[in-house]
Amino acid sequence: MTTELESIVEALVFASPEGASTKELARCVRAAVATAREAEGENAPESVTRHAAVTEEDIAAAISRLNLHYIESGRAFQLVERPAGWRIVSRPDWAPWVRELFPDKKPQRLTPSALETLAIIAYRQPMTKSSIEAVRGVSVDGPLQTLMDRNVVRIAGRADLPGRPLLYETTELFLEHFGVRSVDDLPNAAELRAVKLPEPEEEKTSEDSGQAELPLEGGDGAPAAKPKKGRSRKEKPAVEAAAAEPEATAATAATAAEPGVSTAEPEIAAVEPEEEETVVFLGGDAEDEADAGGVGEAEAGDESGDGERG
């Protein structure tokens, strides 16, 4: 048979939509006594005022007796403490029948990679993505997105690191699913938190913050000249020519490396000389050819002269 305090606790937990903690249950019991005394004074019912000094230990003891009574009487429910507080839930023995009330909610399984990622976050939260990848050794983009879609992992803020990376932590649904009140109740929590984890590679800073400054010349504040990238157009042909001729002398190679100095051979000129316009005659002697060269502007109608030259 249950006591009056046990019945009060049972009613409070049953009426609480999200659950009630032990501290909240004790506060409600004492608040009811204060309200009754304020309304009726000395005429307040003794059934209410007798619980004025109830403590959290009394509430916890009452919950333990209630669960024992439920087991002895073969009841289908029990009191379970969740992150939000105590709740009345059905016992696992009756899960096959209760599951039929929610046909659309099928069990969803996590892949091994998602479970590994979830375990790392649960024991060492909050963590950045790079820290998780340093432990696993592979990318966690896919598993991390899956955990967030299942609402067991959420974004907890940003780390105070270069680039302000996101921090990830577990949700209350994670605690409810695994039946723990907090992450401190996870198995071997203290030992696993003391294990030293691999450090992530130093994240690259932004281009603006990570640019290296060029040294100054002479300390007069003038920036040093920027180093040349590659060879100039004038240097490329000369160096290629020196590399293609193994027999070239050291002096020739040194000259070729100097900018602006051409190493082209004399017979390979950049501009070819203009060729003199000549007139070729078929037949005739040399004097005729010389005369014909001097009279390049002869009249085209002189048929007799053309005939002789022909």
C-alpha angles and dihedrals in degrees: 000000000000124000126234093258091052091052091049091052091047091052093048094050092045092051095046109097097202100023132266129246124230090254092051092049092052091048092052092052093051092043090056090055092050092049093050093049091047092051101040104016113200090357092067111131114266091223087069103036094051089074096056093111098045115143136198089258089058090052093050091050091050091052091051091052090048093054090048090051091050091054095046093049093046095241118174096227140055142189113261127180114229130177090271093046141269119343137179109238135169118262118256090243090074097045097112091061097039091050090063089066088068107041093162093057106082123178111268118209127206124225119243091253091053091049091051091050091047092050092051092051093044095054100037105028136187096047138160122235092248091054091052092048090050089059097043097036093222138075116283100193094113099042092044092053090048092053091050091049089053089051095236093112128041140175111270098186136276130310122239092244135110108292092018096250120204122263122220130205139166124268134227089259088063091054092047093047093052094039099240130129095217140351088266088071092060115114114273091356096154095047096047093048090056093057113105111238127209113270117241119242114270106271118240115252123226120280094251095052095039101050114122115231118233116238119257123241119238093346091269093122095253113131118243119252114271114249116253117252111224125330128315122249091255093050097049100067092044095050092045090052091051091049092049093054110060091181092061114121124244091249091056092049092049091050091048091055093057113096117244096019114118118214097186116138117254093244091054100070124178092225119037117221116257113260118231115244109249134185117219118210124198107223128352130094132285094263090057090051091051092048091048090053090055095049099051089144098054117146114270092220096066096107096168093055091046090050092055092047089048 
